Amino acid sequence: MPPSQIIRITAEQAQPALSPAQKKFNGLIKKIDVQKKLLAEWKESLVRCQQDALTKLEPLRKTFSEHQAEMALLLDRLFTSHKFTRKEQQKLSYLICEICDELISAHQRDDLKPLYNKHSADDFDLQAQEAEGMATDFLKAMMEDAFGIELSDDDLELDRRDPQGAAERLAGKIKQRQEQAEAAVTRPRRKKTAKQLAKEAREQEEAAQVSKSIQAVYRQLVADLHPDREPDPAERERKTELMQKVTVAYGNKDLLQLLELQLAVEQIDQGKLNSLAGDRLKHYNKVLQSQLDELREEIRLMDMQVRNMLQLAPFDVLSPRRLPLMLKNDIRTMQNEITRLEHDLRQFQDMRQLKQWLKGYRIPEPEIDPFFGGMPLFGFK
C-alpha cells in the first residue's frame, strides 16, 4: 500500500479538527510520497534508456559511420577516375572533407586523415593544433581577465589528460580567488549581541532535538528487530532483512520509511500517530521538510544531468515518461538516415545520377564558432 495511504494523521472524536502541525505532517508525507515515486520513475527510465541506447542505438550509429566512410571512399574513387568540372570537384572535395572531419573527430577514424588532407587545403593535424591553440589562448585570456588567474602550459597539459579533474581544479582556483577578494573587502564583524547568541543557542538546541527524534525511532526499531536476539531461523532472516531497511533509512534520514517500518512491526498504530506530542510532531515536520527538500534537489540534479547528456535546452519538456519516447525517435531517425545513405551509395555508383545530384547541391555557409572555429556536421540532403 502506498505510504500516503498508511502514514496519515486522522481526526478523532476527542479532537475533530487537525491542528496546523498535524495538517503540515500529512501534507509533507504526501509530497514526499509523490517525489519518491517521481525519483523512482526517473531512475527506472534512465537505466532502461541507457540499456536500450547501448544495445539498439549504438549499433545503428556504428553502421551509419561505416556507411559514411564508404561514401567518402566512393566519392574519392570517382573523383580520381572520372572527369568533373571545377565546381563539381569543389563540391566533391567539400563533401569528402566534411565526412572525414566528422569521422575523425567523433569516431577516432585517424585512417581517414590522408583522405582529408588530399581534398583539403589544410593538414588535419595542423588545423587541429591551430584550433587548440586558439582555444588555449582564449581560455588563458578569459581566466586572467575575469578572475585574475594565470594558467601555465603545465596546467593546460594536465587539462588535456584529465578534463574532469581539470574542471574541478579550475573551479577550486576560481573559488579561492573569489574568497580572497571577499576577504579583502569584508569589514571586521561586530561582536554578536546577547540576543543573537541566545537565538543561535536555541537553534542549536532545536537541531539537537530534531536529531534525537529520528534517533529515538531508529533505536526503537533496532531494539525489536535485532536478529542476534532471535532464536527462530526464519524469523531471524525476516528481521535481518528489516534491519537492513532500517539502517538504510536511518542513514538517509528517511523518517517516512522509518515510520512505515514501525507500522509494519506494530510498534505504532493509528492511535499513536493521531496523538503524537506537539514537540515530537514539530521535530518530525522539520525532518520531513528536510527530506522533501533533498528529494527535490536530487530530482533537479537528475533532470539537469539528462538535459546535459541529451543537449536539451532548459525550456524543453522532459519527464521520465518522455525519455523513452525521445530515444525511440532517435532510433527511428538513425534508421531513416541509414536507409537514406544506403540509397545514396547505390545511386552514386551511376555517374549520371551523381552529376545530376551535384548539380542541385549547394555548399552551405560554414557555421564558424566566433571563438574556436568549426564546421557543421555533414548530412546528405
C-alpha positions in Angstrom: 0.0 0.0 0.0 1.4 3.4 -0.9 2.9 5.4 2.0 0.4 8.3 1.6 -2.4 5.8 2.4 -0.7 4.4 5.5 1.2 7.3 7.3 -1.5 9.9 7.9 -2.9 11.6 11.0 -6.6 11.4 11.2 -9.2 13.3 13.3 -10.7 11.7 16.3 -13.9 12.3 18.3 -11.9 14.0 21.1 -10.3 16.3 18.5 -12.5 16.6 15.4 -10.2 19.1 13.7 -6.5 18.6 12.9 -4.0 21.1 14.3 -1.8 23.1 11.9 1.2 20.9 12.8 -0.8 17.7 12.1 -2.0 19.1 8.7 1.6 20.0 7.8 2.7 16.5 8.8 0.1 15.0 6.4 1.0 17.4 3.7 4.7 16.7 3.9 4.1 12.9 3.9 2.0 13.3 0.7 4.6 15.4 -1.0 7.5 13.1 -0.1 5.5 10.2 -1.4 5.0 12.0 -4.7 8.7 12.9 -5.0 9.8 9.4 -4.1 7.7 7.9 -6.9 8.9 10.5 -9.3 12.6 9.8 -8.4 12.0 6.1 -8.8 10.4 6.7 -12.2 13.4 8.7 -13.2 15.9 6.1 -12.1 14.0 3.2 -13.8 13.5 5.2 -17.0 17.2 6.3 -17.1 18.5 2.8 -16.6 16.2 1.3 -19.2 17.0 4.0 -21.8 20.8 3.7 -21.2 20.5 0.0 -21.8 18.4 0.5 -25.0 20.8 3.2 -26.2 23.7 0.8 -25.8 22.0 -2.2 -27.4 19.8 -0.5 -30.0 21.1 3.0 -30.8 24.8 2.5 -30.7 24.9 -0.3 -33.3 22.9 1.9 -35.6 25.4 4.8 -35.1 28.2 2.4 -35.9 26.5 1.2 -39.1 25.9 4.8 -40.1 29.5 5.8 -39.5 30.7 2.8 -41.6 28.4 3.9 -44.4 29.8 7.4 -44.1 33.3 6.1 -44.6 32.1 4.1 -47.6 30.7 7.2 -49.1 33.9 9.2 -48.6 35.9 6.5 -50.2 33.4 6.1 -53.1 33.5 9.9 -53.8 37.2 9.9 -53.7 37.5 7.0 -56.2 35.0 8.7 -58.6 36.9 12.0 -58.2 40.1 10.3 -59.3 38.7 8.1 -62.0 36.3 10.4 -63.8 36.3 13.9 -65.2 34.4 16.6 -63.3 34.1 20.3 -63.7 35.9 22.6 -61.3 32.7 23.4 -59.5 31.9 19.7 -59.2 35.4 18.9 -57.9 34.9 21.6 -55.2 31.6 20.1 -54.1 33.1 16.6 -54.0 36.1 17.7 -52.0 33.9 19.6 -49.6 31.7 16.6 -49.0 34.7 14.2 -48.5 36.3 16.6 -46.0 33.1 17.1 -44.1 32.5 13.3 -43.8 36.2 12.7 -42.8 36.2 15.5 -40.3 33.2 14.1 -38.5 34.5 10.5 -38.5 38.0 11.5 -37.4 36.7 13.8 -34.6 33.8 11.8 -33.3 34.8 8.2 -34.1 38.6 8.3 -34.0 39.0 7.3 -37.7 42.6 8.5 -38.0 43.0 6.3 -41.0 40.9 8.9 -42.9 43.3 11.8 -42.3 45.3 11.2 -45.5 42.0 11.4 -47.4 41.0 14.6 -45.6 44.4 16.1 -46.4 44.2 15.1 -50.0 41.0 17.1 -50.5 41.6 20.0 -48.1 43.9 23.0 -48.3 45.0 22.3 -44.8 46.6 19.4 -42.9 44.1 17.9 -40.4 46.6 17.7 -37.5 47.9 21.2 -38.1 44.4 22.6 -38.3 43.5 20.8 -35.0 46.7 22.2 -33.4 45.8 25.7 -34.5 42.2 25.4 -33.2 43.6 24.0 -29.9 46.0 27.0 -29.7 43.2 29.4 -30.2 41.1 27.7 -27.6 44.0 27.8 -25.2 44.8 31.5 -25.7 41.1 32.3 -25.3 40.9 30.3 -22.0 44.0 31.9 -20.7 42.8 35.4 -21.5 39.3 34.7 -20.1 40.6 33.4 -16.8 43.0 36.2 -16.4 40.5 39.0 -17.3 37.6 37.6 -15.4 39.2 36.0 -12.4 42.8 37.2 -12.4 44.1 33.6 -12.6 47.1 32.8 -14.8 47.2 29.4 -16.3 50.5 27.9 -17.2 51.3 25.5 -20.0 51.6 22.7 -17.5 48.1 23.4 -16.2 46.8 23.1 -19.7 48.7 19.9 -20.4 47.1 18.4 -17.3 43.7 19.6 -18.6 44.0 17.6 -21.8 44.9 14.4 -19.9 42.2 14.7 -17.2 39.3 17.1 -18.4 37.1 16.3 -15.4 39.9 16.8 -12.9 40.9 20.0 -14.7 37.4 21.4 -14.4 37.4 20.7 -10.6 40.8 22.3 -10.1 39.8 25.3 -12.2 36.6 25.7 -10.1 38.7 25.4 -7.0 41.0 28.2 -8.2 38.1 30.4 -9.0 36.5 29.8 -5.6 39.8 30.5 -3.9 40.3 33.8 -5.8 36.7 34.9 -5.0 37.2 34.1 -1.3 40.4 36.1 -1.3 38.7 39.0 -3.0 35.8 38.9 -0.5 38.2 38.7 2.4 40.0 41.8 1.2 36.9 43.9 1.2 35.0 42.3 4.2 34.7 44.5 7.1 35.5 43.1 10.6 32.5 41.5 12.0 30.9 43.1 15.0 30.7 41.2 18.3 27.4 39.3 18.5 24.8 40.6 20.8 23.3 38.6 23.7 20.1 38.3 21.7 21.9 36.9 18.7 23.8 34.4 20.9 20.6 33.3 22.6 19.0 32.7 19.2 21.9 30.6 18.0 21.8 28.6 21.2 18.0 27.9 20.7 18.6 26.9 17.1 21.4 24.5 18.1 19.2 23.0 20.8 16.3 22.7 18.3 18.6 20.9 15.8 19.8 18.5 18.5 16.2 17.7 19.5 15.3 17.1 15.8 18.2 14.7 15.6 17.2 12.9 18.8 13.6 12.4 17.5 14.8 10.4 14.5 17.3 8.6 16.7 14.5 7.5 19.0 12.6 6.0 16.2 15.7 4.2 15.0 16.6 2.8 18.4 13.1 1.5 19.0 13.2 -0.4 15.7 16.7 -1.8 16.5 15.6 -2.9 19.9 12.8 -5.0 18.4 14.4 -6.2 15.2 18.0 -7.1 16.2 18.4 -10.5 14.6 21.0 -11.8 17.1 18.3 -12.0 19.7 16.0 -14.1 17.6 16.3 -18.0 18.0 14.0 -18.9 15.2 15.9 -19.1 11.8 13.0 -18.0 9.7 12.2 -15.0 11.9 15.9 -14.2 12.2 16.1 -13.9 8.4 13.0 -11.7 8.3 14.4 -9.4 11.0 17.8 -9.3 9.2 16.0 -8.0 6.1 14.0 -5.5 8.0 17.2 -4.3 9.9 18.9 -3.6 6.6 16.0 -1.4 5.6 16.1 0.3 8.9 19.8 1.0 8.6 19.5 2.4 5.1 16.5 4.6 6.0 18.3 6.0 9.1 21.5 6.7 7.0 19.3 8.6 4.5 17.4 10.3 7.3 14.3 8.9 5.7 11.8 9.4 8.5 8.8 8.3 6.4 10.4 4.9 5.7 11.2 4.5 9.4 7.6 5.3 10.4 6.4 2.8 7.8 8.6 0.2 9.3 7.3 1.0 12.8 3.8 0.4 11.5 4.9 -2.8 9.8 6.2 -4.3 13.0 3.3 -2.8 15.0 5.5 -0.5 17.2 3.0 2.3 16.5 -0.6 2.3 15.3 -3.1 4.9 14.1 -3.9 6.0 17.6 -0.3 6.7 18.4 0.1 8.7 15.2 -3.0 10.7 16.0 -1.7 11.5 19.5 1.9 12.5 18.7 3.1 15.1 21.2 3.3 18.7 19.9 7.1 18.9 20.3 7.6 15.5 18.7 5.4 16.4 15.8 7.2 19.7 15.3 10.6 17.8 15.2 9.1 15.3 12.8 8.0 18.0 10.5 11.4 19.5 10.4 12.9 16.2 9.4 10.3 15.6 6.8 10.7 19.1 5.3 14.5 18.5 5.0 13.8 15.1 3.4 11.4 16.7 0.9 14.0 19.4 0.0 16.7 16.7 -0.5 14.4 14.7 -2.8 13.5 17.7 -4.9 17.2 18.6 -5.2 18.1 15.1 -6.3 15.4 15.1 -8.9 16.5 18.6 -10.1 20.1 17.4 -10.5 19.0 14.2 -12.4 16.9 16.4 -14.7 19.9 18.6 -15.3 22.1 15.6 -15.9 19.8 14.2 -18.5 19.4 17.6 -20.2 23.2 17.9 -20.5 23.5 14.4 -21.8 20.9 15.0 -24.5 21.9 18.6 -25.1 18.4 19.9 -24.4 17.5 23.5 -23.8 16.2 24.4 -20.3 12.7 25.1 -21.7 12.4 21.7 -23.5 9.8 19.5 -21.9 11.4 16.5 -20.2 10.0 13.7 -18.0 10.6 10.1 -17.1 7.8 9.0 -19.5 9.0 11.2 -22.3 12.6 10.0 -22.2 11.9 6.6 -23.8 9.8 8.3 -26.5 12.8 10.6 -27.3 15.1 7.5 -27.5 12.6 5.8 -29.9 12.6 8.9 -32.0 16.4 8.9 -32.1 16.4 5.2 -33.1 13.8 5.8 -35.9 15.8 8.9 -37.1 19.0 6.9 -37.3 17.3 4.1 -39.1 16.0 6.5 -41.7 19.4 8.1 -42.1 21.0 4.7 -42.7 18.3 3.9 -45.3 18.9 7.3 -47.0 22.7 6.9 -47.0 22.4 3.3 -48.4 20.2 4.8 -51.2 22.8 7.5 -51.9 25.6 4.9 -52.1 23.7 2.9 -54.7 22.7 6.0 -56.6 26.2 7.5 -56.8 27.5 4.4 -58.5 25.9 5.8 -61.6 27.9 8.8 -62.8 24.9 10.4 -64.4 22.9 10.3 -61.2 25.9 11.6 -59.2 26.4 14.6 -61.6 22.7 15.3 -61.5 22.8 15.3 -57.7 25.8 17.5 -57.6 24.1 20.0 -59.9 21.4 20.7 -57.4 23.8 20.6 -54.3 25.0 23.8 -52.8 27.9 24.1 -50.4 26.4 25.6 -47.2 27.9 28.6 -45.5 30.2 27.4 -42.7 28.9 27.8 -39.2 32.0 29.2 -37.6 32.2 29.5 -33.8 33.3 33.1 -33.0 36.0 31.8 -30.7 37.1 28.4 -31.7 36.1 27.9 -35.4 34.5 24.7 -36.5 32.2 23.3 -39.3 28.7 22.0 -39.4 28.2 18.2 -39.4 27.6 16.7 -42.8 24.4 15.1 -43.9 23.3 14.3 -47.4 20.1 16.0 -48.4 
